[in-house]
Amino acid sequence: MAKSDAHAAKCSKLGVSFGETYPDDLAEYRAASEQYNANEEEIARLEAELAEMPEEAATDPVPAEEEM
């Protein structure tokens, strides 16, 4: 990402299109952004699920397979 950030800053300074100048960097940025957004949605879903659990269920560890 640091390379893409440097390229974006350079393009901004020169007034050229980042996407046209560095299409691979733009594709990587978009993929990373989509993954980040998906992760944020999953975190929100899990937090909502946790909030709906009774307090003791939310704090009890999951039993190991051998204990089951």
N, C-alpha and C positions, 0 to 999 in steps of 0.2 A: 504494500500500500504506500510506503514512503516514496517509491519511484513514481507511482501514479500521482501522488500529491505534488511532487516536484514538477512533473509534466503539466499538471493542471495549473499550477502557479505560473509556469513559464508561458503557457498558452494565454492565460488571463493577462499577463503583463504585455504580451505581444499582440493581443487582440485577435488571436486565431482560434479556430474551433478545436477543442480538445478531442471530440469524437472523430473528427476528420483527420487530425494529426496523429492521434494515438488510438486507433480503433480497438486494438487488443486490450489496452488499459481500460478503455471504457467498458468493454464487455466484462472484464474481470471485476470492475467496480460495480456494475449492475448485478452480477451474480452474487457478489459479496453482500450487496445491499438487500437483495431478495432473501438471502439466507439469514441475515440479521433480522429482518422483519418477521420471517417465519419463526425464528427463535423467540423473539419478543412476544409473538402471539401465543406460542406454546407456554412460555413462562406465565403469561396472563391467565391462560386456561388452567394451568396447574395451581396457581395461586387461588383462583376462584374455587377450584375443586377442594383445595385444602381448607379454605374458609368455611366451606359447607360441612366439613367433617366435625364430629364431636371432638372436643379438646383432647381427650385421652387417645383417640385413634390417630390424631394428627401428630402426637408426640411419641407414641409407642413405636419401637423399631419393628421392622418387618422381620418375622421369624425366619431363621435360616432354613434351607430346604431339609437339612438333616433333623431339625426339630419338629417338622411337620409330620 
